[in-house]
Amino acid sequence: MIFIFICGIIVLVALILLIFLLKKKKLSIYDIKIKEAEQEIDALLSKKLSLLSDLYTHFNENSDKEFQFLCHLDEVEDDEFKLNSILNKAYKELKDYLDDNRSYIPSDDVKLLINDLFQCDIECTAVKNYYNDTINKYNKTIHKLSNKIVSQFMGLQKKEAYNDPVEEEFEILKKK
């Protein structure tokens, strides 16, 4: 009788341990996906910053307009969310300038920089969307009752997503 009771406890502990390890593995996979996406976003934001800086230099040298984009970079320390916001504003300002000055004919070098910037922005948006989807799943997973103990044991906390404002929403709000 005692033998059966001890075997039952061992099986129960093994089952709990197995469930714990499976939950830990699932959360570890999310953690790996998030870190990879963060690294890719960092690289793309650096590339976008470099391209915008090159264009900023060109336009400030060859234009009567004083560009304000990138003027707030000193406010960014190591916060990718702030950097993303500033780069998006700079990209929008550049696009608005090019839209307003259709008669402007850029040199081949500037065309190449603008095309590279456009492609970089598309890639950055795609990676941020992947990151946000992963973050949403991750946040839901760590807050499930069955995962709370494991996530607390691993020291996992809720993560913030990139919230890029949609330009159309601002235009609608401006009109009101």
N, C-alpha and C positions, 0 to 999 in steps of 0.2 A: 504494500500500500504506500509506504513512504517512497519507495523507488518510483512508482507511477507519479506521485506528486512532484518529486524532484525532476523527473523527465518532463512533466508538463510545464514546470517553471522554466526549465532550460529551453524548451521549444518556444515558449512565450517570449522569453528574453531574446532568443535568436530571431524571432519574427519581428519584434520591435526594432532590433538592431538592423535587420534587413530593410524594413520600411524607412528607417532613419537614413541609411546609406543611399537608398534610391532617391529620397527627397533631396539629400545633399548633392547627389550627382546632377539632378535636374537643375537645382539652383546654381551649381558650378558651371553648367553649360550656359545658362543665361549670363553669368558673370563674365565668362570668356567672350561671348558674343558682344556684350556691351563694351568690354575693354578693346576689342578689335575695332568696333565701330568708332569708339572715341579716338583711337590712334589714327584712323583714316580721316575722321573729321578734322583732327588737329593738322594733319598733312595738307588737306584741301584748304583749310582756312589760311594756312601759311602761304600756300600757292596763290590763293585769291588776294591776300594782302600784298604779296610781291607784285602781282600783275597790276593791282590797283595803284600801288606806289609808283610803278613805272609809268602808268597812264597819267597819274597825278602830276608827276614831274613834267611829262610832255605837255599836258594841257596848260599847266601854270606858266610854262615858258612860251607857249605859242598862242595864247588866248588872252583877250581883254578881261574875261570873266575870272574872278577869284573863286576858286573851288574850295568848298568847305569840307568835302568828304576827306576822311582820314584825319581831320583836325582833332578828334577826340581820342586818338590812340594812346595818348599818355595816361588816360583814365583806366586803361585796361592793364591789369597786372597779369594774372594767370587765369583769368576768367573767360573761358571759351564762349560762354553764353553772351557776355558783353561784347567780346570781339566779334562774334557772329552778328550781333545787332548793329554794331558800327559798320562792319563790312557790307551788310545788307543796305544800310542807309547810303553808304558811299556808292555802291553799285546802282542804286536807284537814282541818285543824283547824276551819275555819269550817263545812265540811260536817258534821263529827262533832258540832259544837255544835248545829247546826240539827236533826240527826237525833235527838240526845239530848233536845232541848227542843221536842218536837212541839207543845206547848201555846203556844209563842211565836208571836204573830201580828205579823209585821212590818208597818210602815207601807207605804204605796204607794211612797214614795221608796226604801225599803230593798228592797222587792220588785223594783223596777226595777233597782237596783244588783246584786242577786243574779242576776237574769235576764241582765243584761249580762255579769256575771262568768262565768256558765255558758256563754254564747255565745262569749265571748272564750277560755275554756278549750278549747272544742271547736275553734275556729279555730286556736288555738295548737298543739293536738295535731296537727291536720291538716298544718299548715305544717312542724312538726318531723318528722313522718313523711315528708313530701316531701323535706325537707332530708336526713334520714338515708338515704333511698333514693338520693338523688343523691350523697351522700358515699360510700356503699358502692360505687357504680359508679365514681365518681371515683378512690377509693383503689385499686380493682382495676385500673383503666385505667393509672394512673401507674406501677404496679408490674409491668406486662407488659414483657417484655424489649424488645419493639419500640417501646415508648413511653418507656422509661427515659431515653434520651438527650435526647429532646425535653422531657420533664418536668424534667430537671436543667437543661437550657438555659433553660427558662422560670422556674426557681426554685420549682417546685411541690413541696410536701411533703404528706405524709399529713395528713388533717384528722380531727378528733374529732367524733363524733356525739353527739346528745343521748340519754342513757340514762335515761329516766324509769322508775323502779322500778314494778312492777305491785303494787298493794296486796294482791292475793290471795296473791302469793308470800310477802309478809311475814307474812300471817296464818298460812299453812302453816308457815313457819319458827318462828313464835312458839309454835305448838302442840307442836312437837317439842321 
